[in-house]
């Protein structure tokens, strides 16, 4: 046990940027520190040690890491600060010069972090320990027995990437492909099942590359994971479409425990742009893989998510339009849209025909709007279907947020169940307003708003006020000084009144929505909740933030009269 000067157990705070692999590695570090007697504390609390697990995909990620550590050092001058992860590994000389970090280390030998922190706590001078990746380097085992804030478990099965995409610095940060042994993965999977986890996500830097260095492959791993008792759902991280052969597709579709949701990395729907990016497939080949996957599942539903970059060097307006059209052709459940970030250390940094920042942002906004329209159509197609739901955040004694096998976000009534369990439910959509249509700062006429809202505007309000109001309701965010009341006005319908600064020219709005949402608001009042995003369990600032759609689901047989919508 390690005791600080106040007589308390040493406290450590972690800040994680980037991908699911980083989240997994942070979970392993937390477990390591906890086993040594440290207390893990959230952001905003005092701590003796602050650790940033950095992401270096963009320059902004590096800036966030430095900014967070500077603030931690300023507010806790006696604390030990640690900068680890992809940023120091990819740019060791630059990271070493960041003097606010007492320990600077890369992605290798993570187990040494605890020992080095203890040395620093005992008065050791500053430590810089960044070892370059070496040929023949082995996978570093960092098992995790429990994820404190997650209902699904993440297992890291591979590290490194052998590809050389023009925009990406990750091979420099992560080194070559290194696969974890099947025996180690299955042992951790059995441990997680014994701990109560029912869904596991296989994560990696280059997931489809698993086994390239050991003589096996990802499909064989999935088939073996599916035999582990207690694990009911397996979900895959990001996949490269060119690595999914017809044989692999057929075998994956035959694994019942595998969630039929595929995150297929796209980056652009324009083949000319993909060539400049040095991706190894065309848009046409990508579409063929999607077709083969849908054919393999037959009448069973399958969903697709992806990432897409706007404004890559040389992308013309025609290229951009082609990419947008491709998103519509595929019909993605979710698209993560990014404006191209010019990353030093990558070939694309010096490419000609760089797209102006304003144009990149404009294209990103437009593609986001298109992607949200597509998402609404895909979600609407889920209405009335049945699926298994992994219960996540409880909103009341019987209501939970959760995700279906297709990765559709829902709210379900599940009396007698708890977070982490899987239940079978029928889905029905409630009040999905498509808030991306309100993102523009340009004012919109009342007639352009959803019909459900037109009828209930009591005073003339600006679009920003309306957007904020919708954010509060759509995410069940409780701001008690804004929320004036919510009453059941008829079976299954609640009337919400939000009022803000009316005497000073503000707004008041009344919305009639399904009363299923009322339970979350009432429950949060009973617990004395501060303004909190109940969907994510995190503090949330709706103004200026991106508003995601939420699909609410119900099983009428398990709902009482008050919270069962009548239509």
N, C-alpha and C positions, 0 to 999 in steps of 0.2 A: 504494500500500500504506500502511496506517495501523498504526503500531507503538505498543503501550502502554508504560508505564514499566518493565515487566519485560522489555522487548525482544521481546515476542511480538506476532503479528498481533492486531489488535483482535478481541474476541470479542463476539458478540451473541446474546442469548437471547430467543426469542419464546414468548408464552403466548397461546393462541387460545381464545376462548369463542364458542359459538353455532353457526351453520349452516355448510353446505358452502361458501357464498359467502365467509364469513370465512376458512375454511381455504384457499380458492383465493387470496384476497387476501394472506394471510400467506405463501403459497408465492411469490407475486410479490415481496413485500418481501424474503423470504430471498434470492431470486435477485438482487435489486437490491444488497443488502448484500454478497453473495458476490462479485459482479462488481467491487465496489469494494475487495475485498481482505479483507473481514471473514471470520472463522471462525464458523460457526453452532454453538452449543453447546446441549445439552439442559438442562432444568431441573435444578437442584441443583448445577450447576458455576458457578465464578466467571465473571463476564463484565464487559465495560466498558459495555455497553448492554443494557438490558432493555426489551422492547416488549410491551405488552398490546394485543391486538386485541380490543376489548370487544364484549359483547352486552348489549343493554338490554331484551330481551323481558320480563324480570322484574326486580324490585328486587334479587333475589339475585344476578343477573348483575353488577350494578353493584358490589355488596358484594364479590364475588369479585375483580373487577378491582382495587379499591382495596386489598384485603387482600394480594393477590399483590405489588403494587408497593410497599406498605409494607414487606413482608418483604424484598424485593429491595434496597430502599434501606437498610434496617437492616443487612443482611448485607454489602452492598457500598456503603458510604457515598460512595465516589468515583465511582460509576457514573452514567451518564446514564439516566434513566428516561422512558419514553414511554407516554402513554395516548392511544390512537387508536381509531377505530371508531364504533359506533352510540351508545355512552353519551355521549361528549362532543358528538356531532352532535345528539342529541335533547335533551340537557340541558346546553347550553354553559356557563351561568352556574355551575351546580353543579360541573361537571367542572373549570372554571377555578379553583375554590377549593381543589382537591385539590393541595396544595403539594408532596406527595411526587413528583409528576410534573414533570420538568423541561421536557418538551414535551407539550402538549395539543393534539390536532388531531382533526378529524372524519373523515368519509368522502370528502371532496373532496381533490383534489390530493395523492394518496398519494405521488407521485414526489418531493414536496418534503420528505418525512420524512428521507430520507438527508442532504440538504443541511442541514437544520436540526440533525440529530444531529451532523454534522461541525462546525457552528458552536458547538454546546454543548461539544463535546470541546475546542475551541480557546478556551474560556473565556467564550463568549457568555452573557448573562443569560437567565433563564427565558423560554420562548417559548410563547405561547398563540395558535394559528392555526386558528380554527374558522370557516369560511365557510359561511353559510346556503345551502341549496339555492335555485337560481334558475330561473325559468321559461325554457324553451329550453335548459337545461343539457344538455351532450352526455355520452355514455358515456365514461368514462375508461378508456383502454386500459392493461391491466396483464397483458401476456402472460406465460405460464409455460412454460418449455421442459422442465422436469423436476420431478417430485415425489419428493423424496428417500426418503420413508418409505411410499410408496404404489405398489401394482402397477397401479392404474387411475388415469387422469388425469381431472382436473376442469377443465372450461372454463366460465368465467363468460360468459354470453351476454346478460345483461340486468341492469339495476339499477332499483330503485324500485318503488313500488306505488301504483296509483290508487284502491285500495279503502279503505274507512273502517270496518273491523270494530271493534266497540265495545270490545274488549279489547286491541287491538293498537296499539303505538306506532311500528311500523316505518315507516309512511308519513312520519312526522315525522323519523325517523332516516335514511331512504334517499331521500326525495324522490319525484318523479314517475317514471313508466316511461321508461327510456332503453335503447334496444336497441343492441347491438353490430352492426357491419356484418357481413354474411355473408362478405365477402371476408376480413376479419380473422379470423373464426372458422375458416374453412376453411384459411387459411394456418397458423394455430396447430395445427390438427388434423393437417395434413400434417407439421409439425415434430414433433409428438408421436409420430406413426406412425413417422417416421424414427428417433426415439429409442428405439423398441421397445415402445411402449404398444399394447396390443391392445384395451383397453376404455376408453371415455371416458364421463364423466358430464356431461351438460349441466345446469349449475346456474344459478340465478337467484334474485332476490328474489320475482319473480312470473313464473315460467317461461311459463305459457300466455299472458301478456301480450306475449311477444316479438313484435315487428313492428307493434304497435299504432301506434307513432309513425313507422314507416318504410315502411308499406304492404306488408309481407310478413306471414308468420305462422310459428308454430313447426313446423307440419307440413312446410312447404316447406324449412325449415332442416334438419329431420331427414332428409328425402329427399336433400338435397344432401350432408349429412355421410356418409350411407351409401355414397356413391360414392367416398369417399376410400380409396385403396388402403392396405392394411396395418391399417386399423381393422376389427376383427372384431365388436365389440359396442358398441352405443350404449345408454346407460341415461339415463332422464329423472329429474330431480329432482321436487319436489312440484308437483302439478297441481290446479287447481280444477275440480271436476266440471262446473260449469255452462258452462265454456269449451270442453268437448269435444263438438263437434257430431257428428251421425251421419256427415257427410262426413269430418271429421277422424279419427274412430274407424276408419272403413273404410280410409283411407289409411295410418294408423299401423300397423294390423294387417298391411298388405301389405309393410311394410319388414322384410325378413328379419333384418337386423342389429340391429334394435331389440329389446332384452330385453323379454319379455312380463311385466314386473313394473311395476305402476303404483302410485305413491304418490299416492293421491287424498285431498286434505285433507278431513277430515270435521268435527272439533271437537265434534260432538254428533250422536247418532243420534235425537234428538228434535226435531221440526220447530218446536215452540214455543220451545225453547231456541235453535235456530238463528236464529229471528226476533229474539229479544232480543240475540243476538250481532251482528245486522245482517249475517249471511251472506246470500247472494243465491240460495240453493237450499233445497229441502226434503229431508228424509230420503227421501221417495218419489222425488224427481228424482235423487238420488244413486244409489239402488238401480237406477233405470232406466238410468243411464249404465253401471253395472257390468254389467247384463244385456246391453246393447248391445255392450260390449267382449267379453264371453264369447261372444256370438253371432258377432262378427266373427272370432274366432279359431277357431270351430268345434271340431274335435276336438283342436286344439293347446292345451296347458295355459297358463293365465295366472294370475298371482298379484296380490294386492292388499295394500298396506300403508297405514297411515294414522296420524293423530294424533287424540287425543280428550281433551277437557277435562272434568274432574269438578268439580261445585260452583260453576258459574257463577251469578251473582246471579239469584235467582228460580227456580233449578232445584229442583223438588219431588222427593220420593221417587219419585213416579210417573214424572216426567220421566227420572230417573236409570235406573229399571227399563226404560223404553222405549229408552233409549240402549244399555243392556247387551244387550237383546234384538236390537237392530239389528246389533250386532257379530256376534252368532251368525248372523243372517240372511245377512250378506255372506260370512262365513268368511275373515277376514283372516289372512294369513301372519304379520303383525306389527302390533301396535298400540302406539304410544308414548302412554302415558297420563300426563296431567299434572293435578294439582289446580290449580284456578284460582288465579292469582297476581294479587292486586289491584294493578294498575299505575297509579301516579300519571301524570297526563297523558293518560289515556284516558277516554272517556265512561263505561265500566263501573265506574270507580273510585267514582263517585257514585250508582250504581244502588241502588235500595232492595232489601230482602230479600237482603242479603249472607249467604252460607252460612257457618256457624261453621267455623273452621279444623279442629277435630277431626272434624267431619262430612265436610269435603272430603277429609281424609286417609283416613278410613274408606272413603269411596266410591272413592277412588283405589286403595286396596289391593284392594277387592273387584273392581273392573273389571280390574285387572292380573291377578288370579287367573283371571277369566273369559277374558281375552285369551290367557293362557298355555294354558288348556284348548283354546281354538280353534286356537291355533298347533300344539299337539300333534296334533290331528286332521288339520290341513292337511299337516303334515310326514309323518304316517303314510301319507297318500295318495300321497306321493312315492316310497314304498318300491318298489324294483324298476324304476323308470323310468330312462330314459337322458337325459343332458343334457351340455352342455359346461360345463366347470369352469375358471374362472380361478384358476390356482395362486397362492397368496399366501405365508403363512409356512411355511418348511420345518420339519418336526418331526424329520426324520432324513434319511438319504441318499436315501430314496425317498418319504417321506410328506410331504404338504402340507395345510395348511388351504386352503380356497377357497370360492368362491360360484358357484352355477349361474346360468343365465340368469334363473331365477325368483327369485333372491336367497335360495336355500336354502343355509345354511352347511354345509359338508361337510369331511371329511378323506379324501383319496384317496391311493392309491399310484400314483406316476408316475415310474418309473425312467427316467433319461436326460433328464428335463425339469427346468426351473428356474422360479423364481418369475416371474410375469408372463406365462407361456405359457398357452394354452388347450388343454385335453385333453378328449376325449369319454369319459364314464364312466357306468357303471350304478350307481345308488344303492341302498344297503340300510341300514336303520336299525340302530344298535347302542346299546343301553343308554341310551335317552333317558328319564330318570327322571321328568321333570316336576317339577322342584325347587320350583316355586312352591307346591306343596301343603305344603311344609315351612317356608314363610316365617312362619307364625303362631308366636308364642312359647308358645302353649298346647301342653302336652305331648300327644303322640299315642300311641295304643296300638300295639303291634307289628303288630297285624292290619291297621292302616290303612296300613302302609308297603308299598311295592311288593314283590311276592312274591320278586323277585330278591334283595332285601335281607334279608327275614325269615330266610332260611336261613343267613345268614352273620354274624349278630351273636353275638359270643363272650361279651360282657359286657353287662349292662344299661347303656344310655347315654341321655343326655338328647337331646332333639330337636336342640338347638343343636349339640351335638357331631357328631351324624349329618349335619346340614346342612353343617357345615364339611368333614367327611370327603368328602361327595359333591362339594363344590366343588373340593376338591383333585384328585379323580379326574376329574370331568367336564371340567375345564379343563386337565388334565395339569399342575397346578401342583406344582412340586417343592419340598417342604419336607423336607430330608434328615433333620432330627432327628425328624420324625414318621414318615416312610416307612421302615418296617423291612425291607421286602423285596418283591420281585415275581418270581414264578417261573411258567414255563410248566408247568401241571399236566396238561394234555392238549392235543391238537391244537386250536389256535385259542383256547385259554382260558388266561388268566393269573390268578393268585391274588395279590391285593394285601393287604398287612397294614399297617394304620396304627395306631400306638400312641401314646398321649399320657397321661402322668401316671397310669398305672394304679395305682401304689403310693400315690398321693395321692387316690385315688377318681376317677381320670380314666376313660379308655376304651381299649378295643382292639377293632378291627373287622377282619374278613377278608371281602373281596369277590371273587367270581369274575366277571371281565369279559373281553370279547374282548381278545386279546393285542395287537391292533393299537395299543392305547394304550400298551403297554409300551415300544414303540420310542421314543416321544417322551420317556419318563422316562429310559430308558437313555442316549439321545443327549445329554440335558441334563446327566446326570452326567459323561459323557465330556468335555463342554465346561466342566465346573466351574461350572455355572449356579447363581446364587443363586436364592432363591425368586422365581420369575418366572411370569407367565401366558403360557404358550407360544402360546395361541391369539391373543393380542393383541400379544405382544412387549413388554408393559409390566409394571411391578411391580404386584402385585395383592394386596389384603387381602381374603381370602374372608369373614372374620367380619363380619357386618353388611352385606355387599355384596350386590347383586342377582346372582343366578346365572342366566345365560342357558342355554337348551338348546343342545346341540351335536348335529348329525346327523353320524355317521361314515359314510363311504362307501368302497366298495372295488370293485376289478375283479379277480375271482379269478384271471383269467389272468395278472395281473402281480404276484401276491403269492406269496411262497415258502411252504413248508409251515408254518413257525412262525407267520407273521403272517396266515394266511388263516383266518378264523373258519369253524367247521364247520357253523354254522347261522345 
